[in-house]
Amino acid sequence: MANAPFVVDDYAGLITSEHRGKARFTATVRATVQPAADAQSFLGDLPGAFDLDSAIGVQLDAVGAWVGISRLISIPLINVWFSWGIVGRGWGEGIWKGPYDPETGIYALDDDTYRKLIRLKIMVNNWDGLTGSASSAFEAFYASDGSYPFILDNEDMSMTVCISGARPPAIMFAIFAGRYVEFKPASVRILNVVPSVPNTPAFGFGTDNEYIAGWGTGSWVRDAEDAMIEELSV
């Protein structure tokens, strides 16, 4: 007999000679073993359904729950409320914010982005604690056209995590600013920052490249969440 999972024909093929060819007997056997064959097929498909490379929808949500990261990202609701001096948010345009109105909105990541985020979380869960491996994973996740992510060990129980150059796409920026996944050693303070002027390197002495540059090129860094909120307010 073939290896499991078995199909109905595998069982029907075991009918002994005295019953073979008896239509009602064969139909009874087929009806009896059909649930078992369906259960085996279902169980055989389960590994693929929850494989990180192929899982989609709620199956991918289950993988994320096992790993420890949700697909729901909080984004500040800034540019919808009434405000003076901003086009599109004045009288008859902006929405008055009540005392119980939310300050953030929830965005569900698409499967491809969520898959990348799960992979990053897996790397964090298995991290060896070294800056080099953290930097490689961080750069692979956040790098985009004109964006230059890096991690710097300040050697004073703090680490600077920065994305120089262009801002990442909005949802990726929200993941970074919201600190959803961090390579954080115990007792070490993490500074999530971006250059105060987009499309420039972070300001620093002794280095001149797309990541860090000096006078006339680099920009003072600022907290990433503050920068995101301010830029959403424009």
Contacts in CASP RR format, 6 or more apart in sequence:
PFRMAT RR
TARGET T0000
AUTHOR 0000-0000-0000
METHOD contacts of the structure
MODEL  1
MANAPFVVDDYAGLITSEHRGKARFTATVRATVQPAADAQSFLGDLPGAF
DLDSAIGVQLDAVGAWVGISRLISIPLINVWFSWGIVGRGWGEGIWKGPY
DPETGIYALDDDTYRKLIRLKIMVNNWDGLTGSASSAFEAFYASDGSYPF
ILDNEDMSMTVCISGARPPAIMFAIFAGRYVEFKPASVRILNVVPSVPNT
PAFGFGTDNEYIAGWGTGSWVRDAEDAMIEELSV
1 10 0 8 1.000
1 14 0 8 1.000
2 10 0 8 1.000
4 40 0 8 1.000
5 37 0 8 1.000
5 40 0 8 1.000
5 41 0 8 1.000
5 43 0 8 1.000
5 44 0 8 1.000
6 36 0 8 1.000
6 37 0 8 1.000
6 40 0 8 1.000
7 37 0 8 1.000
7 41 0 8 1.000
8 30 0 8 1.000
8 33 0 8 1.000
8 34 0 8 1.000
8 37 0 8 1.000
10 37 0 8 1.000
11 29 0 8 1.000
11 30 0 8 1.000
11 33 0 8 1.000
11 36 0 8 1.000
11 37 0 8 1.000
12 26 0 8 1.000
12 29 0 8 1.000
12 30 0 8 1.000
12 33 0 8 1.000
15 21 0 8 1.000
15 25 0 8 1.000
15 26 0 8 1.000
15 29 0 8 1.000
19 25 0 8 1.000
19 26 0 8 1.000
20 26 0 8 1.000
48 54 0 8 1.000
48 55 0 8 1.000
49 55 0 8 1.000
49 59 0 8 1.000
50 59 0 8 1.000
50 62 0 8 1.000
50 63 0 8 1.000
52 60 0 8 1.000
52 63 0 8 1.000
52 115 0 8 1.000
52 118 0 8 1.000
52 119 0 8 1.000
55 62 0 8 1.000
55 63 0 8 1.000
55 115 0 8 1.000
56 111 0 8 1.000
57 111 0 8 1.000
60 71 0 8 1.000
60 111 0 8 1.000
60 114 0 8 1.000
60 115 0 8 1.000
60 118 0 8 1.000
61 70 0 8 1.000
61 71 0 8 1.000
63 118 0 8 1.000
64 70 0 8 1.000
64 71 0 8 1.000
64 114 0 8 1.000
64 118 0 8 1.000
64 121 0 8 1.000
67 118 0 8 1.000
67 121 0 8 1.000
67 122 0 8 1.000
67 125 0 8 1.000
68 121 0 8 1.000
68 125 0 8 1.000
69 117 0 8 1.000
69 118 0 8 1.000
69 121 0 8 1.000
69 180 0 8 1.000
69 181 0 8 1.000
71 108 0 8 1.000
71 109 0 8 1.000
71 114 0 8 1.000
71 117 0 8 1.000
72 106 0 8 1.000
72 107 0 8 1.000
72 108 0 8 1.000
72 109 0 8 1.000
73 106 0 8 1.000
73 107 0 8 1.000
73 108 0 8 1.000
73 109 0 8 1.000
73 171 0 8 1.000
73 174 0 8 1.000
73 175 0 8 1.000
73 180 0 8 1.000
74 104 0 8 1.000
74 105 0 8 1.000
74 106 0 8 1.000
74 107 0 8 1.000
74 174 0 8 1.000
74 178 0 8 1.000
75 104 0 8 1.000
75 105 0 8 1.000
75 106 0 8 1.000
75 107 0 8 1.000
75 170 0 8 1.000
75 171 0 8 1.000
75 174 0 8 1.000
76 103 0 8 1.000
76 104 0 8 1.000
76 105 0 8 1.000
76 228 0 8 1.000
76 229 0 8 1.000
76 232 0 8 1.000
77 102 0 8 1.000
77 103 0 8 1.000
77 104 0 8 1.000
77 105 0 8 1.000
78 229 0 8 1.000
78 232 0 8 1.000
78 233 0 8 1.000
79 86 0 8 1.000
79 89 0 8 1.000
79 232 0 8 1.000
79 233 0 8 1.000
79 234 0 8 1.000
80 89 0 8 1.000
80 94 0 8 1.000
80 95 0 8 1.000
81 89 0 8 1.000
81 94 0 8 1.000
81 95 0 8 1.000
81 96 0 8 1.000
81 97 0 8 1.000
82 89 0 8 1.000
82 90 0 8 1.000
82 93 0 8 1.000
82 94 0 8 1.000
82 95 0 8 1.000
82 96 0 8 1.000
82 97 0 8 1.000
83 89 0 8 1.000
83 90 0 8 1.000
83 94 0 8 1.000
83 233 0 8 1.000
84 90 0 8 1.000
86 233 0 8 1.000
86 234 0 8 1.000
88 94 0 8 1.000
107 171 0 8 1.000
107 174 0 8 1.000
109 117 0 8 1.000
109 171 0 8 1.000
113 171 0 8 1.000
113 172 0 8 1.000
116 141 0 8 1.000
117 141 0 8 1.000
117 175 0 8 1.000
117 180 0 8 1.000
117 181 0 8 1.000
119 141 0 8 1.000
120 137 0 8 1.000
120 141 0 8 1.000
120 181 0 8 1.000
121 181 0 8 1.000
123 133 0 8 1.000
123 137 0 8 1.000
124 137 0 8 1.000
124 181 0 8 1.000
124 182 0 8 1.000
124 183 0 8 1.000
127 133 0 8 1.000
127 134 0 8 1.000
127 183 0 8 1.000
129 183 0 8 1.000
129 185 0 8 1.000
131 151 0 8 1.000
131 153 0 8 1.000
131 159 0 8 1.000
132 151 0 8 1.000
134 151 0 8 1.000
134 183 0 8 1.000
135 150 0 8 1.000
135 151 0 8 1.000
137 183 0 8 1.000
138 149 0 8 1.000
138 150 0 8 1.000
138 151 0 8 1.000
138 161 0 8 1.000
138 183 0 8 1.000
139 149 0 8 1.000
139 150 0 8 1.000
141 149 0 8 1.000
142 149 0 8 1.000
142 163 0 8 1.000
142 168 0 8 1.000
142 172 0 8 1.000
142 176 0 8 1.000
143 149 0 8 1.000
144 166 0 8 1.000
144 168 0 8 1.000
144 169 0 8 1.000
144 172 0 8 1.000
145 166 0 8 1.000
146 165 0 8 1.000
146 166 0 8 1.000
146 199 0 8 1.000
146 210 0 8 1.000
147 163 0 8 1.000
147 164 0 8 1.000
147 165 0 8 1.000
147 166 0 8 1.000
147 167 0 8 1.000
147 168 0 8 1.000
148 163 0 8 1.000
148 164 0 8 1.000
148 165 0 8 1.000
148 201 0 8 1.000
148 210 0 8 1.000
148 211 0 8 1.000
149 161 0 8 1.000
149 162 0 8 1.000
149 163 0 8 1.000
149 164 0 8 1.000
150 161 0 8 1.000
150 162 0 8 1.000
150 164 0 8 1.000
150 211 0 8 1.000
151 159 0 8 1.000
151 160 0 8 1.000
151 161 0 8 1.000
151 162 0 8 1.000
151 183 0 8 1.000
152 159 0 8 1.000
152 160 0 8 1.000
152 161 0 8 1.000
152 162 0 8 1.000
153 159 0 8 1.000
154 160 0 8 1.000
157 187 0 8 1.000
157 188 0 8 1.000
157 189 0 8 1.000
158 188 0 8 1.000
158 189 0 8 1.000
158 190 0 8 1.000
158 191 0 8 1.000
159 184 0 8 1.000
159 185 0 8 1.000
159 188 0 8 1.000
159 189 0 8 1.000
159 190 0 8 1.000
159 191 0 8 1.000
160 191 0 8 1.000
160 193 0 8 1.000
160 221 0 8 1.000
161 176 0 8 1.000
161 182 0 8 1.000
161 190 0 8 1.000
161 191 0 8 1.000
161 192 0 8 1.000
161 193 0 8 1.000
162 192 0 8 1.000
162 193 0 8 1.000
162 194 0 8 1.000
162 195 0 8 1.000
162 202 0 8 1.000
162 211 0 8 1.000
162 221 0 8 1.000
163 173 0 8 1.000
163 176 0 8 1.000
163 194 0 8 1.000
163 224 0 8 1.000
164 194 0 8 1.000
164 195 0 8 1.000
164 200 0 8 1.000
164 201 0 8 1.000
164 202 0 8 1.000
164 210 0 8 1.000
164 211 0 8 1.000
164 212 0 8 1.000
165 195 0 8 1.000
165 198 0 8 1.000
165 199 0 8 1.000
165 200 0 8 1.000
165 201 0 8 1.000
165 210 0 8 1.000
166 198 0 8 1.000
166 199 0 8 1.000
167 173 0 8 1.000
167 194 0 8 1.000
167 198 0 8 1.000
167 231 0 8 1.000
168 176 0 8 1.000
173 224 0 8 1.000
173 228 0 8 1.000
174 228 0 8 1.000
175 181 0 8 1.000
176 192 0 8 1.000
176 224 0 8 1.000
177 192 0 8 1.000
177 224 0 8 1.000
177 225 0 8 1.000
177 227 0 8 1.000
177 228 0 8 1.000
178 192 0 8 1.000
178 224 0 8 1.000
178 225 0 8 1.000
179 190 0 8 1.000
179 192 0 8 1.000
182 190 0 8 1.000
182 192 0 8 1.000
184 190 0 8 1.000
191 223 0 8 1.000
192 223 0 8 1.000
192 224 0 8 1.000
192 225 0 8 1.000
193 202 0 8 1.000
193 221 0 8 1.000
193 222 0 8 1.000
193 223 0 8 1.000
193 224 0 8 1.000
194 202 0 8 1.000
194 221 0 8 1.000
194 222 0 8 1.000
194 224 0 8 1.000
194 227 0 8 1.000
195 201 0 8 1.000
195 202 0 8 1.000
195 203 0 8 1.000
195 218 0 8 1.000
195 219 0 8 1.000
195 220 0 8 1.000
195 221 0 8 1.000
195 222 0 8 1.000
196 219 0 8 1.000
196 220 0 8 1.000
196 221 0 8 1.000
196 222 0 8 1.000
196 227 0 8 1.000
197 218 0 8 1.000
197 219 0 8 1.000
198 231 0 8 1.000
200 213 0 8 1.000
200 217 0 8 1.000
200 218 0 8 1.000
200 219 0 8 1.000
201 209 0 8 1.000
201 210 0 8 1.000
201 211 0 8 1.000
201 212 0 8 1.000
201 213 0 8 1.000
201 214 0 8 1.000
201 217 0 8 1.000
201 218 0 8 1.000
201 219 0 8 1.000
202 211 0 8 1.000
202 212 0 8 1.000
202 213 0 8 1.000
202 218 0 8 1.000
202 219 0 8 1.000
202 221 0 8 1.000
203 212 0 8 1.000
203 213 0 8 1.000
203 214 0 8 1.000
203 218 0 8 1.000
203 219 0 8 1.000
203 220 0 8 1.000
203 221 0 8 1.000
204 212 0 8 1.000
204 213 0 8 1.000
204 214 0 8 1.000
204 218 0 8 1.000
205 214 0 8 1.000
206 214 0 8 1.000
207 213 0 8 1.000
207 214 0 8 1.000
208 214 0 8 1.000
208 217 0 8 1.000
212 218 0 8 1.000
END
